[in-house]
Amino acid sequence: MIFIAVRFTVRPEHADEWLTLVGPFTEATRAEPGNLFFDWSRDVDDPHRFTLLEGFADDAAGAVHVQSEHFRAGLATMAGAIAETPEIINANLPEQNGWGPMAELAPQG
């Protein structure tokens, strides 16, 4: 699995509309056959910061993603709304194939 975490700092005037702006990009990416997850979250301490967690089945699925038209269109849309260059973590996790259970915590009661 390819795991990617990207942290975006968005211009204040675009923060409240960010998830709408990236909506078409998000929907198209989630529809890709090799996409495992594509999830946004908004920072609770900084309302201008968003984190995107992405999972792709393998290198080939990641390549299809970055070569897609919706990837290029998404970058163009985001470029006009970000305040700084995003930060990224990109890791190849060959033994993973998506989310798994957390061993240290389970519901009780």
CYANA upper distance limits for C-alpha pairs under 8 A (distance plus 0.5 A):
  1 MET  CA     55 GLY  CA      7.12
  1 MET  CA     56 PHE  CA      6.15
  1 MET  CA     57 ALA  CA      5.22
  1 MET  CA     58 ASP  CA      5.50
  1 MET  CA     59 ASP  CA      8.27
  1 MET  CA     92 ASN  CA      6.45
  1 MET  CA     93 LEU  CA      5.55
  1 MET  CA     94 PRO  CA      5.97
  1 MET  CA     95 GLU  CA      7.86
  1 MET  CA     96 GLN  CA      6.10
  1 MET  CA     97 ASN  CA      5.91
  1 MET  CA     98 GLY  CA      7.61
  2 ILE  CA     54 GLU  CA      8.48
  2 ILE  CA     55 GLY  CA      6.11
  2 ILE  CA     56 PHE  CA      5.57
  2 ILE  CA     57 ALA  CA      6.92
  2 ILE  CA     58 ASP  CA      6.22
  2 ILE  CA     59 ASP  CA      7.21
  2 ILE  CA     62 GLY  CA      7.65
  2 ILE  CA     90 ASN  CA      7.74
  2 ILE  CA     91 ALA  CA      6.36
  2 ILE  CA     92 ASN  CA      5.15
  2 ILE  CA     93 LEU  CA      6.53
  2 ILE  CA     94 PRO  CA      8.33
  3 PHE  CA     53 LEU  CA      8.00
  3 PHE  CA     54 GLU  CA      6.34
  3 PHE  CA     55 GLY  CA      5.28
  3 PHE  CA     56 PHE  CA      7.25
  3 PHE  CA     89 ILE  CA      8.45
  3 PHE  CA     90 ASN  CA      6.37
  3 PHE  CA     91 ALA  CA      5.72
  3 PHE  CA     92 ASN  CA      6.78
  3 PHE  CA     93 LEU  CA      7.47
  4 ILE  CA     52 LEU  CA      8.40
  4 ILE  CA     53 LEU  CA      6.36
  4 ILE  CA     54 GLU  CA      5.48
  4 ILE  CA     55 GLY  CA      6.90
  4 ILE  CA     88 ILE  CA      7.51
  4 ILE  CA     89 ILE  CA      6.04
  4 ILE  CA     90 ASN  CA      5.01
  4 ILE  CA     91 ALA  CA      6.91
  5 ALA  CA     51 THR  CA      7.38
  5 ALA  CA     52 LEU  CA      6.11
  5 ALA  CA     53 LEU  CA      5.14
  5 ALA  CA     54 GLU  CA      6.80
  5 ALA  CA     88 ILE  CA      6.13
  5 ALA  CA     89 ILE  CA      5.59
  5 ALA  CA     90 ASN  CA      7.13
  6 VAL  CA     51 THR  CA      6.12
  6 VAL  CA     52 LEU  CA      5.63
  6 VAL  CA     53 LEU  CA      7.18
  6 VAL  CA     86 PRO  CA      7.00
  6 VAL  CA     87 GLU  CA      6.10
  6 VAL  CA     88 ILE  CA      4.89
  6 VAL  CA     89 ILE  CA      6.96
  7 ARG  CA     49 ARG  CA      7.48
  7 ARG  CA     50 PHE  CA      6.34
  7 ARG  CA     51 THR  CA      4.97
  7 ARG  CA     52 LEU  CA      6.95
  7 ARG  CA     86 PRO  CA      6.02
  7 ARG  CA     87 GLU  CA      5.68
  7 ARG  CA     88 ILE  CA      6.91
  8 PHE  CA     49 ARG  CA      6.07
  8 PHE  CA     50 PHE  CA      5.67
  8 PHE  CA     51 THR  CA      6.68
  8 PHE  CA     82 ILE  CA      7.42
  8 PHE  CA     84 GLU  CA      8.11
  8 PHE  CA     85 THR  CA      7.98
  8 PHE  CA     86 PRO  CA      5.32
  8 PHE  CA     87 GLU  CA      7.39
  9 THR  CA     48 HIS  CA      6.06
  9 THR  CA     49 ARG  CA      4.98
  9 THR  CA     50 PHE  CA      7.01
  9 THR  CA     82 ILE  CA      6.35
  9 THR  CA     83 ALA  CA      6.11
  9 THR  CA     84 GLU  CA      6.64
  9 THR  CA     85 THR  CA      8.39
  9 THR  CA     86 PRO  CA      7.37
 10 VAL  CA     14 HIS  CA      6.89
 10 VAL  CA     15 ALA  CA      6.22
 10 VAL  CA     18 TRP  CA      8.19
 10 VAL  CA     48 HIS  CA      5.57
 10 VAL  CA     49 ARG  CA      6.64
 10 VAL  CA     50 PHE  CA      8.15
 10 VAL  CA     81 ALA  CA      6.39
 10 VAL  CA     82 ILE  CA      4.67
 10 VAL  CA     83 ALA  CA      5.53
 10 VAL  CA     84 GLU  CA      8.01
 11 ARG  CA     15 ALA  CA      6.78
 11 ARG  CA     48 HIS  CA      7.18
 11 ARG  CA     81 ALA  CA      6.31
 11 ARG  CA     82 ILE  CA      5.89
 11 ARG  CA     83 ALA  CA      5.29
 12 PRO  CA     48 HIS  CA      6.60
 14 HIS  CA     18 TRP  CA      6.29
 14 HIS  CA     81 ALA  CA      6.42
 15 ALA  CA     47 PRO  CA      7.44
 15 ALA  CA     48 HIS  CA      5.86
 15 ALA  CA     49 ARG  CA      8.48
 17 GLU  CA     21 LEU  CA      6.62
 18 TRP  CA     22 VAL  CA      6.76
 18 TRP  CA     81 ALA  CA      8.40
 19 LEU  CA     23 GLY  CA      6.35
 19 LEU  CA     40 TRP  CA      8.47
 21 LEU  CA     77 THR  CA      7.71
 21 LEU  CA     78 MET  CA      8.14
 22 VAL  CA     26 THR  CA      6.50
 22 VAL  CA     74 GLY  CA      7.20
 22 VAL  CA     77 THR  CA      8.06
 22 VAL  CA     78 MET  CA      7.79
 23 GLY  CA     27 GLU  CA      6.61
 24 PRO  CA     28 ALA  CA      6.61
 24 PRO  CA     70 HIS  CA      8.45
 24 PRO  CA     74 GLY  CA      8.38
 25 PHE  CA     29 THR  CA      6.59
 25 PHE  CA     70 HIS  CA      6.27
 25 PHE  CA     71 PHE  CA      7.28
 25 PHE  CA     73 ALA  CA      8.07
 25 PHE  CA     74 GLY  CA      5.82
 26 THR  CA     30 ARG  CA      6.63
 26 THR  CA     38 PHE  CA      7.43
 27 GLU  CA     31 ALA  CA      6.88
 28 ALA  CA     32 GLU  CA      7.25
 28 ALA  CA     70 HIS  CA      7.17
 29 THR  CA     35 ASN  CA      7.40
 29 THR  CA     38 PHE  CA      7.78
 29 THR  CA     65 HIS  CA      7.64
 29 THR  CA     70 HIS  CA      8.10
 29 THR  CA     71 PHE  CA      8.43
 30 ARG  CA     35 ASN  CA      6.45
 30 ARG  CA     36 LEU  CA      8.16
 30 ARG  CA     37 PHE  CA      7.21
 30 ARG  CA     38 PHE  CA      6.72
 31 ALA  CA     35 ASN  CA      7.73
 32 GLU  CA     65 HIS  CA      8.03
 33 PRO  CA     61 ALA  CA      8.18
 34 GLY  CA     56 PHE  CA      6.02
 34 GLY  CA     57 ALA  CA      5.67
 34 GLY  CA     58 ASP  CA      7.90
 34 GLY  CA     61 ALA  CA      5.31
 34 GLY  CA     62 GLY  CA      8.12
 35 ASN  CA     54 GLU  CA      8.39
 35 ASN  CA     55 GLY  CA      6.58
 35 ASN  CA     56 PHE  CA      5.07
 35 ASN  CA     57 ALA  CA      6.83
 35 ASN  CA     61 ALA  CA      7.49
 36 LEU  CA     54 GLU  CA      8.02
 36 LEU  CA     55 GLY  CA      5.51
 36 LEU  CA     56 PHE  CA      5.78
 36 LEU  CA     57 ALA  CA      6.90
 36 LEU  CA     97 ASN  CA      8.50
 36 LEU  CA     98 GLY  CA      6.83
 37 PHE  CA     53 LEU  CA      7.88
 37 PHE  CA     54 GLU  CA      5.99
 37 PHE  CA     55 GLY  CA      5.57
 37 PHE  CA     56 PHE  CA      7.76
 37 PHE  CA     98 GLY  CA      8.35
 38 PHE  CA     52 LEU  CA      7.41
 38 PHE  CA     53 LEU  CA      6.23
 38 PHE  CA     54 GLU  CA      5.01
 38 PHE  CA     55 GLY  CA      7.06
 39 ASP  CA     52 LEU  CA      6.10
 39 ASP  CA     53 LEU  CA      5.71
 39 ASP  CA     54 GLU  CA      7.05
 40 TRP  CA     50 PHE  CA      7.32
 40 TRP  CA     51 THR  CA      6.20
 40 TRP  CA     52 LEU  CA      5.03
 40 TRP  CA     53 LEU  CA      6.99
 41 SER  CA     50 PHE  CA      6.11
 41 SER  CA     51 THR  CA      5.81
 41 SER  CA     52 LEU  CA      7.06
 42 ARG  CA     46 ASP  CA      8.48
 42 ARG  CA     47 PRO  CA      7.06
 42 ARG  CA     48 HIS  CA      8.32
 42 ARG  CA     49 ARG  CA      6.63
 42 ARG  CA     50 PHE  CA      5.00
 42 ARG  CA     51 THR  CA      6.95
 43 ASP  CA     47 PRO  CA      6.34
 43 ASP  CA     48 HIS  CA      8.06
 43 ASP  CA     49 ARG  CA      6.01
 43 ASP  CA     50 PHE  CA      6.35
 43 ASP  CA     51 THR  CA      7.92
 55 GLY  CA     98 GLY  CA      7.50
 56 PHE  CA     61 ALA  CA      6.35
 56 PHE  CA     62 GLY  CA      6.35
 57 ALA  CA     61 ALA  CA      6.52
 57 ALA  CA     62 GLY  CA      8.20
 57 ALA  CA     97 ASN  CA      7.04
 58 ASP  CA     62 GLY  CA      6.92
 59 ASP  CA     63 ALA  CA      6.64
 60 ALA  CA     64 VAL  CA      6.75
 61 ALA  CA     65 HIS  CA      6.79
 62 GLY  CA     66 VAL  CA      6.92
 63 ALA  CA     67 GLN  CA      6.64
 64 VAL  CA     68 SER  CA      6.66
 65 HIS  CA     71 PHE  CA      7.10
 66 VAL  CA     71 PHE  CA      6.26
 66 VAL  CA     72 ARG  CA      8.13
 67 GLN  CA     71 PHE  CA      7.42
 67 GLN  CA     72 ARG  CA      8.17
 68 SER  CA     72 ARG  CA      7.20
 69 GLU  CA     73 ALA  CA      6.63
 70 HIS  CA     74 GLY  CA      6.26
 71 PHE  CA     75 LEU  CA      6.71
 72 ARG  CA     76 ALA  CA      6.82
 73 ALA  CA     77 THR  CA      6.74
 74 GLY  CA     78 MET  CA      6.60
 75 LEU  CA     79 ALA  CA      6.45
 76 ALA  CA     80 GLY  CA      7.53
 77 THR  CA     81 ALA  CA      7.71
 78 MET  CA     82 ILE  CA      6.64
102 MET  CA    106 ALA  CA      8.10
